Amino acid sequence: MLEACIERIERINPAVNAVTATCYERARTEARAAEQAVRRGEPLGLLHGLPTGIKDLEETEGLLTTFGSPLYRDFVPNADNSMVARVRAAGAIVVGKTNVPEFGAGANSRNVVWGATGNPFNPTLNAGGSSGGSAAALACNMLPVCTGSDTGGSLRIPAAICGVVGFRPSPGLVPAERRALGWTPISVVGPMGRSVADACLLMAAQAALDDCDPLSYPVDPRTFAVPDLCDLGSLRVAYTEDFGICRVDQSIRSVFRDKIGAMRHLFRSCDEVTFDFAQADRCFDVIRAANYVATYRDKYEQDPGALGPNVRTNYEMGAKLSLADMVWAHLEQTRLFRRFQQKFRDYDLVLAPTTPVSPFPWTQPYLAQMDGKPMKNYYHWLGLTYVVTLTTNPAIALPCGVDHMGMPFGLQVIGSFRGDRRLLAAAHAIEQSFSAIAALRRPRPDPGKLLDPVPALKSIVTHPPMTR
């Protein structure tokens, strides 16, 4: 299995640039040991022998970890971070790292260290971010499972536009030691897979109680290994095109309505509902910016020019904030949370689009305007996912056919507060039902169109990293 993955990476990766640093020889040694353990009848972990990709925001022992930043061009950690250690302890074989935007800032996985990741369905278009490398690697069958993380949509967005599954769990379910403001439930770590079942298996290795994360809580991780059964016909489902506040392209609105029409018979009920997220944009601005100040203050004060424009923008927004701004944002997030939970008194799930537009060229750093109107900042176009981040509810992006441009369309499915297992069970059942409906089943890229390297994907590299 490992050799098949390596062969696939070497053959397909030049067309999409999803996998960055690799450790093939170490992986081969671990794979041989894993095979011998099976032959000896030893106890096996949940991920025993499974080749795995790690997002390049997570520290990996002995394997180059750049965070997509030239500041870490040659950084080789001495130890795995806690999540990677758990995944490896479950038997996973780390094959390599997957590409990201610099420090995960933005939904276009491009940086000056490794270059850009192209969409497997059209490498001239972006693969989303910040877990874009993981999503593209999965869509191309380079690896069975990959890790990701999510602040404003970084698990869900790339999964949606690459045609795979990305699950944002409830904060604390997968301990996240990288979150500088440990008590602020904005950033999470989670699984990505080609199917819900695959994502669940990785989730079972990632979830834990770990004192590196103050939001962590006791959990039996093995309960996530296999999705529970779910009767879709018993579910009351709500849906929204825009949560009452998000900018969404008219074509995507039309596609989403068609998708709802094709799936509504699966549920007990499927109703359009309204939401009050009036202050969500400003709330997310403040909380996100505060996290950037907490994380990057030393680097910014030492040399602002060493940070890319997205990171600088967020830091400078945060540096201007007052204590009153912070208090208001946390009060507003609490109000948004409480209003949103009221919907789950009448409904089991909320459905929405994951992205507001079809994928745009990776050469365009971010979406600057929609329908002729400018966006407020580089991440404003991600409102469909970041309003859900503010509520802390678990959410998953599911492949749901294609959009008006023939690119993957991702359905965002949101569960109840701390209802991670129920959401995964419902998502698994939805996925199975979609497989029988032509307009909703998961699209697959054509591997024959990915055999030629795309040199332009690496054109923004200014100095190649050291290889180790």
Secondary structure as a PSIPRED ss2 file (coil, helix, strand):
# PSIPRED VFORMAT (PSIPRED V4.0)

   1 M C   1.000  0.000  0.000
   2 L H   0.000  1.000  0.000
   3 E H   0.000  1.000  0.000
   4 A H   0.000  1.000  0.000
   5 C H   0.000  1.000  0.000
   6 I H   0.000  1.000  0.000
   7 E H   0.000  1.000  0.000
   8 R H   0.000  1.000  0.000
   9 I H   0.000  1.000  0.000
  10 E H   0.000  1.000  0.000
  11 R H   0.000  1.000  0.000
  12 I H   0.000  1.000  0.000
  13 N H   0.000  1.000  0.000
  14 P H   0.000  1.000  0.000
  15 A H   0.000  1.000  0.000
  16 V H   0.000  1.000  0.000
  17 N C   1.000  0.000  0.000
  18 A C   1.000  0.000  0.000
  19 V E   0.000  0.000  1.000
  20 T E   0.000  0.000  1.000
  21 A E   0.000  0.000  1.000
  22 T E   0.000  0.000  1.000
  23 C C   1.000  0.000  0.000
  24 Y H   0.000  1.000  0.000
  25 E H   0.000  1.000  0.000
  26 R H   0.000  1.000  0.000
  27 A H   0.000  1.000  0.000
  28 R H   0.000  1.000  0.000
  29 T H   0.000  1.000  0.000
  30 E H   0.000  1.000  0.000
  31 A H   0.000  1.000  0.000
  32 R H   0.000  1.000  0.000
  33 A H   0.000  1.000  0.000
  34 A H   0.000  1.000  0.000
  35 E H   0.000  1.000  0.000
  36 Q H   0.000  1.000  0.000
  37 A H   0.000  1.000  0.000
  38 V H   0.000  1.000  0.000
  39 R H   0.000  1.000  0.000
  40 R C   1.000  0.000  0.000
  41 G C   1.000  0.000  0.000
  42 E C   1.000  0.000  0.000
  43 P C   1.000  0.000  0.000
  44 L C   1.000  0.000  0.000
  45 G C   1.000  0.000  0.000
  46 L C   1.000  0.000  0.000
  47 L C   1.000  0.000  0.000
  48 H C   1.000  0.000  0.000
  49 G C   1.000  0.000  0.000
  50 L C   1.000  0.000  0.000
  51 P E   0.000  0.000  1.000
  52 T E   0.000  0.000  1.000
  53 G E   0.000  0.000  1.000
  54 I E   0.000  0.000  1.000
  55 K E   0.000  0.000  1.000
  56 D C   1.000  0.000  0.000
  57 L C   1.000  0.000  0.000
  58 E C   1.000  0.000  0.000
  59 E C   1.000  0.000  0.000
  60 T E   0.000  0.000  1.000
  61 E C   1.000  0.000  0.000
  62 G C   1.000  0.000  0.000
  63 L E   0.000  0.000  1.000
  64 L C   1.000  0.000  0.000
  65 T C   1.000  0.000  0.000
  66 T C   1.000  0.000  0.000
  67 F C   1.000  0.000  0.000
  68 G C   1.000  0.000  0.000
  69 S C   1.000  0.000  0.000
  70 P H   0.000  1.000  0.000
  71 L H   0.000  1.000  0.000
  72 Y H   0.000  1.000  0.000
  73 R C   1.000  0.000  0.000
  74 D C   1.000  0.000  0.000
  75 F C   1.000  0.000  0.000
  76 V C   1.000  0.000  0.000
  77 P C   1.000  0.000  0.000
  78 N C   1.000  0.000  0.000
  79 A C   1.000  0.000  0.000
  80 D C   1.000  0.000  0.000
  81 N C   1.000  0.000  0.000
  82 S H   0.000  1.000  0.000
  83 M H   0.000  1.000  0.000
  84 V H   0.000  1.000  0.000
  85 A H   0.000  1.000  0.000
  86 R H   0.000  1.000  0.000
  87 V H   0.000  1.000  0.000
  88 R H   0.000  1.000  0.000
  89 A H   0.000  1.000  0.000
  90 A C   1.000  0.000  0.000
  91 G C   1.000  0.000  0.000
  92 A C   1.000  0.000  0.000
  93 I E   0.000  0.000  1.000
  94 V E   0.000  0.000  1.000
  95 V E   0.000  0.000  1.000
  96 G E   0.000  0.000  1.000
  97 K E   0.000  0.000  1.000
  98 T E   0.000  0.000  1.000
  99 N C   1.000  0.000  0.000
 100 V C   1.000  0.000  0.000
 101 P C   1.000  0.000  0.000
 102 E H   0.000  1.000  0.000
 103 F H   0.000  1.000  0.000
 104 G H   0.000  1.000  0.000
 105 A C   1.000  0.000  0.000
 106 G C   1.000  0.000  0.000
 107 A C   1.000  0.000  0.000
 108 N C   1.000  0.000  0.000
 109 S C   1.000  0.000  0.000
 110 R E   0.000  0.000  1.000
 111 N E   0.000  0.000  1.000
 112 V C   1.000  0.000  0.000
 113 V C   1.000  0.000  0.000
 114 W C   1.000  0.000  0.000
 115 G E   0.000  0.000  1.000
 116 A E   0.000  0.000  1.000
 117 T C   1.000  0.000  0.000
 118 G E   0.000  0.000  1.000
 119 N E   0.000  0.000  1.000
 120 P C   1.000  0.000  0.000
 121 F C   1.000  0.000  0.000
 122 N E   0.000  0.000  1.000
 123 P E   0.000  0.000  1.000
 124 T E   0.000  0.000  1.000
 125 L E   0.000  0.000  1.000
 126 N E   0.000  0.000  1.000
 127 A C   1.000  0.000  0.000
 128 G C   1.000  0.000  0.000
 129 G C   1.000  0.000  0.000
 130 S C   1.000  0.000  0.000
 131 S C   1.000  0.000  0.000
 132 G H   0.000  1.000  0.000
 133 G H   0.000  1.000  0.000
 134 S H   0.000  1.000  0.000
 135 A H   0.000  1.000  0.000
 136 A H   0.000  1.000  0.000
 137 A H   0.000  1.000  0.000
 138 L H   0.000  1.000  0.000
 139 A H   0.000  1.000  0.000
 140 C C   1.000  0.000  0.000
 141 N C   1.000  0.000  0.000
 142 M C   1.000  0.000  0.000
 143 L C   1.000  0.000  0.000
 144 P C   1.000  0.000  0.000
 145 V E   0.000  0.000  1.000
 146 C E   0.000  0.000  1.000
 147 T E   0.000  0.000  1.000
 148 G E   0.000  0.000  1.000
 149 S E   0.000  0.000  1.000
 150 D E   0.000  0.000  1.000
 151 T C   1.000  0.000  0.000
 152 G C   1.000  0.000  0.000
 153 G C   1.000  0.000  0.000
 154 S C   1.000  0.000  0.000
 155 L C   1.000  0.000  0.000
 156 R H   0.000  1.000  0.000
 157 I H   0.000  1.000  0.000
 158 P H   0.000  1.000  0.000
 159 A H   0.000  1.000  0.000
 160 A H   0.000  1.000  0.000
 161 I H   0.000  1.000  0.000
 162 C H   0.000  1.000  0.000
 163 G C   1.000  0.000  0.000
 164 V C   1.000  0.000  0.000
 165 V E   0.000  0.000  1.000
 166 G E   0.000  0.000  1.000
 167 F E   0.000  0.000  1.000
 168 R E   0.000  0.000  1.000
 169 P C   1.000  0.000  0.000
 170 S C   1.000  0.000  0.000
 171 P C   1.000  0.000  0.000
 172 G C   1.000  0.000  0.000
 173 L C   1.000  0.000  0.000
 174 V C   1.000  0.000  0.000
 175 P C   1.000  0.000  0.000
 176 A C   1.000  0.000  0.000
 177 E C   1.000  0.000  0.000
 178 R C   1.000  0.000  0.000
 179 R C   1.000  0.000  0.000
 180 A C   1.000  0.000  0.000
 181 L C   1.000  0.000  0.000
 182 G C   1.000  0.000  0.000
 183 W C   1.000  0.000  0.000
 184 T C   1.000  0.000  0.000
 185 P C   1.000  0.000  0.000
 186 I C   1.000  0.000  0.000
 187 S C   1.000  0.000  0.000
 188 V E   0.000  0.000  1.000
 189 V E   0.000  0.000  1.000
 190 G E   0.000  0.000  1.000
 191 P E   0.000  0.000  1.000
 192 M E   0.000  0.000  1.000
 193 G E   0.000  0.000  1.000
 194 R C   1.000  0.000  0.000
 195 S C   1.000  0.000  0.000
 196 V H   0.000  1.000  0.000
 197 A H   0.000  1.000  0.000
 198 D H   0.000  1.000  0.000
 199 A H   0.000  1.000  0.000
 200 C H   0.000  1.000  0.000
 201 L H   0.000  1.000  0.000
 202 L H   0.000  1.000  0.000
 203 M H   0.000  1.000  0.000
 204 A H   0.000  1.000  0.000
 205 A H   0.000  1.000  0.000
 206 Q H   0.000  1.000  0.000
 207 A C   1.000  0.000  0.000
 208 A C   1.000  0.000  0.000
 209 L C   1.000  0.000  0.000
 210 D C   1.000  0.000  0.000
 211 D C   1.000  0.000  0.000
 212 C C   1.000  0.000  0.000
 213 D C   1.000  0.000  0.000
 214 P C   1.000  0.000  0.000
 215 L C   1.000  0.000  0.000
 216 S C   1.000  0.000  0.000
 217 Y C   1.000  0.000  0.000
 218 P C   1.000  0.000  0.000
 219 V C   1.000  0.000  0.000
 220 D C   1.000  0.000  0.000
 221 P H   0.000  1.000  0.000
 222 R H   0.000  1.000  0.000
 223 T H   0.000  1.000  0.000
 224 F H   0.000  1.000  0.000
 225 A C   1.000  0.000  0.000
 226 V C   1.000  0.000  0.000
 227 P C   1.000  0.000  0.000
 228 D C   1.000  0.000  0.000
 229 L C   1.000  0.000  0.000
 230 C C   1.000  0.000  0.000
 231 D C   1.000  0.000  0.000
 232 L H   0.000  1.000  0.000
 233 G H   0.000  1.000  0.000
 234 S H   0.000  1.000  0.000
 235 L C   1.000  0.000  0.000
 236 R E   0.000  0.000  1.000
 237 V E   0.000  0.000  1.000
 238 A E   0.000  0.000  1.000
 239 Y E   0.000  0.000  1.000
 240 T C   1.000  0.000  0.000
 241 E C   1.000  0.000  0.000
 242 D C   1.000  0.000  0.000
 243 F C   1.000  0.000  0.000
 244 G C   1.000  0.000  0.000
 245 I C   1.000  0.000  0.000
 246 C C   1.000  0.000  0.000
 247 R C   1.000  0.000  0.000
 248 V C   1.000  0.000  0.000
 249 D C   1.000  0.000  0.000
 250 Q H   0.000  1.000  0.000
 251 S H   0.000  1.000  0.000
 252 I H   0.000  1.000  0.000
 253 R H   0.000  1.000  0.000
 254 S H   0.000  1.000  0.000
 255 V H   0.000  1.000  0.000
 256 F H   0.000  1.000  0.000
 257 R H   0.000  1.000  0.000
 258 D H   0.000  1.000  0.000
 259 K H   0.000  1.000  0.000
 260 I H   0.000  1.000  0.000
 261 G H   0.000  1.000  0.000
 262 A H   0.000  1.000  0.000
 263 M H   0.000  1.000  0.000
 264 R H   0.000  1.000  0.000
 265 H H   0.000  1.000  0.000
 266 L H   0.000  1.000  0.000
 267 F C   1.000  0.000  0.000
 268 R C   1.000  0.000  0.000
 269 S E   0.000  0.000  1.000
 270 C E   0.000  0.000  1.000
 271 D E   0.000  0.000  1.000
 272 E E   0.000  0.000  1.000
 273 V C   1.000  0.000  0.000
 274 T C   1.000  0.000  0.000
 275 F C   1.000  0.000  0.000
 276 D C   1.000  0.000  0.000
 277 F C   1.000  0.000  0.000
 278 A C   1.000  0.000  0.000
 279 Q C   1.000  0.000  0.000
 280 A H   0.000  1.000  0.000
 281 D H   0.000  1.000  0.000
 282 R H   0.000  1.000  0.000
 283 C H   0.000  1.000  0.000
 284 F H   0.000  1.000  0.000
 285 D H   0.000  1.000  0.000
 286 V H   0.000  1.000  0.000
 287 I H   0.000  1.000  0.000
 288 R H   0.000  1.000  0.000
 289 A H   0.000  1.000  0.000
 290 A H   0.000  1.000  0.000
 291 N H   0.000  1.000  0.000
 292 Y H   0.000  1.000  0.000
 293 V H   0.000  1.000  0.000
 294 A H   0.000  1.000  0.000
 295 T H   0.000  1.000  0.000
 296 Y H   0.000  1.000  0.000
 297 R H   0.000  1.000  0.000
 298 D H   0.000  1.000  0.000
 299 K H   0.000  1.000  0.000
 300 Y H   0.000  1.000  0.000
 301 E H   0.000  1.000  0.000
 302 Q H   0.000  1.000  0.000
 303 D C   1.000  0.000  0.000
 304 P H   0.000  1.000  0.000
 305 G H   0.000  1.000  0.000
 306 A H   0.000  1.000  0.000
 307 L C   1.000  0.000  0.000
 308 G C   1.000  0.000  0.000
 309 P H   0.000  1.000  0.000
 310 N H   0.000  1.000  0.000
 311 V H   0.000  1.000  0.000
 312 R H   0.000  1.000  0.000
 313 T H   0.000  1.000  0.000
 314 N H   0.000  1.000  0.000
 315 Y H   0.000  1.000  0.000
 316 E H   0.000  1.000  0.000
 317 M H   0.000  1.000  0.000
 318 G H   0.000  1.000  0.000
 319 A H   0.000  1.000  0.000
 320 K C   1.000  0.000  0.000
 321 L C   1.000  0.000  0.000
 322 S C   1.000  0.000  0.000
 323 L H   0.000  1.000  0.000
 324 A H   0.000  1.000  0.000
 325 D H   0.000  1.000  0.000
 326 M H   0.000  1.000  0.000
 327 V H   0.000  1.000  0.000
 328 W H   0.000  1.000  0.000
 329 A H   0.000  1.000  0.000
 330 H H   0.000  1.000  0.000
 331 L H   0.000  1.000  0.000
 332 E H   0.000  1.000  0.000
 333 Q H   0.000  1.000  0.000
 334 T H   0.000  1.000  0.000
 335 R H   0.000  1.000  0.000
 336 L H   0.000  1.000  0.000
 337 F H   0.000  1.000  0.000
 338 R H   0.000  1.000  0.000
 339 R H   0.000  1.000  0.000
 340 F H   0.000  1.000  0.000
 341 Q H   0.000  1.000  0.000
 342 Q H   0.000  1.000  0.000
 343 K H   0.000  1.000  0.000
 344 F H   0.000  1.000  0.000
 345 R H   0.000  1.000  0.000
 346 D C   1.000  0.000  0.000
 347 Y C   1.000  0.000  0.000
 348 D C   1.000  0.000  0.000
 349 L E   0.000  0.000  1.000
 350 V E   0.000  0.000  1.000
 351 L E   0.000  0.000  1.000
 352 A E   0.000  0.000  1.000
 353 P E   0.000  0.000  1.000
 354 T C   1.000  0.000  0.000
 355 T C   1.000  0.000  0.000
 356 P C   1.000  0.000  0.000
 357 V C   1.000  0.000  0.000
 358 S C   1.000  0.000  0.000
 359 P C   1.000  0.000  0.000
 360 F C   1.000  0.000  0.000
 361 P E   0.000  0.000  1.000
 362 W C   1.000  0.000  0.000
 363 T C   1.000  0.000  0.000
 364 Q C   1.000  0.000  0.000
 365 P C   1.000  0.000  0.000
 366 Y C   1.000  0.000  0.000
 367 L C   1.000  0.000  0.000
 368 A C   1.000  0.000  0.000
 369 Q E   0.000  0.000  1.000
 370 M E   0.000  0.000  1.000
 371 D C   1.000  0.000  0.000
 372 G C   1.000  0.000  0.000
 373 K E   0.000  0.000  1.000
 374 P E   0.000  0.000  1.000
 375 M C   1.000  0.000  0.000
 376 K C   1.000  0.000  0.000
 377 N C   1.000  0.000  0.000
 378 Y C   1.000  0.000  0.000
 379 Y C   1.000  0.000  0.000
 380 H H   0.000  1.000  0.000
 381 W H   0.000  1.000  0.000
 382 L H   0.000  1.000  0.000
 383 G H   0.000  1.000  0.000
 384 L H   0.000  1.000  0.000
 385 T H   0.000  1.000  0.000
 386 Y H   0.000  1.000  0.000
 387 V H   0.000  1.000  0.000
 388 V H   0.000  1.000  0.000
 389 T H   0.000  1.000  0.000
 390 L H   0.000  1.000  0.000
 391 T H   0.000  1.000  0.000
 392 T C   1.000  0.000  0.000
 393 N C   1.000  0.000  0.000
 394 P C   1.000  0.000  0.000
 395 A E   0.000  0.000  1.000
 396 I E   0.000  0.000  1.000
 397 A E   0.000  0.000  1.000
 398 L E   0.000  0.000  1.000
 399 P E   0.000  0.000  1.000
 400 C E   0.000  0.000  1.000
 401 G E   0.000  0.000  1.000
 402 V E   0.000  0.000  1.000
 403 D C   1.000  0.000  0.000
 404 H C   1.000  0.000  0.000
 405 M C   1.000  0.000  0.000
 406 G C   1.000  0.000  0.000
 407 M C   1.000  0.000  0.000
 408 P E   0.000  0.000  1.000
 409 F E   0.000  0.000  1.000
 410 G E   0.000  0.000  1.000
 411 L E   0.000  0.000  1.000
 412 Q E   0.000  0.000  1.000
 413 V E   0.000  0.000  1.000
 414 I E   0.000  0.000  1.000
 415 G C   1.000  0.000  0.000
 416 S C   1.000  0.000  0.000
 417 F C   1.000  0.000  0.000
 418 R C   1.000  0.000  0.000
 419 G C   1.000  0.000  0.000
 420 D H   0.000  1.000  0.000
 421 R H   0.000  1.000  0.000
 422 R H   0.000  1.000  0.000
 423 L H   0.000  1.000  0.000
 424 L H   0.000  1.000  0.000
 425 A H   0.000  1.000  0.000
 426 A H   0.000  1.000  0.000
 427 A H   0.000  1.000  0.000
 428 H H   0.000  1.000  0.000
 429 A H   0.000  1.000  0.000
 430 I H   0.000  1.000  0.000
 431 E H   0.000  1.000  0.000
 432 Q H   0.000  1.000  0.000
 433 S H   0.000  1.000  0.000
 434 F H   0.000  1.000  0.000
 435 S C   1.000  0.000  0.000
 436 A C   1.000  0.000  0.000
 437 I C   1.000  0.000  0.000
 438 A C   1.000  0.000  0.000
 439 A C   1.000  0.000  0.000
 440 L C   1.000  0.000  0.000
 441 R C   1.000  0.000  0.000
 442 R C   1.000  0.000  0.000
 443 P C   1.000  0.000  0.000
 444 R C   1.000  0.000  0.000
 445 P C   1.000  0.000  0.000
 446 D C   1.000  0.000  0.000
 447 P H   0.000  1.000  0.000
 448 G H   0.000  1.000  0.000
 449 K H   0.000  1.000  0.000
 450 L H   0.000  1.000  0.000
 451 L C   1.000  0.000  0.000
 452 D C   1.000  0.000  0.000
 453 P C   1.000  0.000  0.000
 454 V C   1.000  0.000  0.000
 455 P H   0.000  1.000  0.000
 456 A H   0.000  1.000  0.000
 457 L H   0.000  1.000  0.000
 458 K H   0.000  1.000  0.000
 459 S C   1.000  0.000  0.000
 460 I C   1.000  0.000  0.000
 461 V C   1.000  0.000  0.000
 462 T C   1.000  0.000  0.000
 463 H C   1.000  0.000  0.000
 464 P C   1.000  0.000  0.000
 465 P C   1.000  0.000  0.000
 466 M C   1.000  0.000  0.000
 467 T C   1.000  0.000  0.000
 468 R C   1.000  0.000  0.000
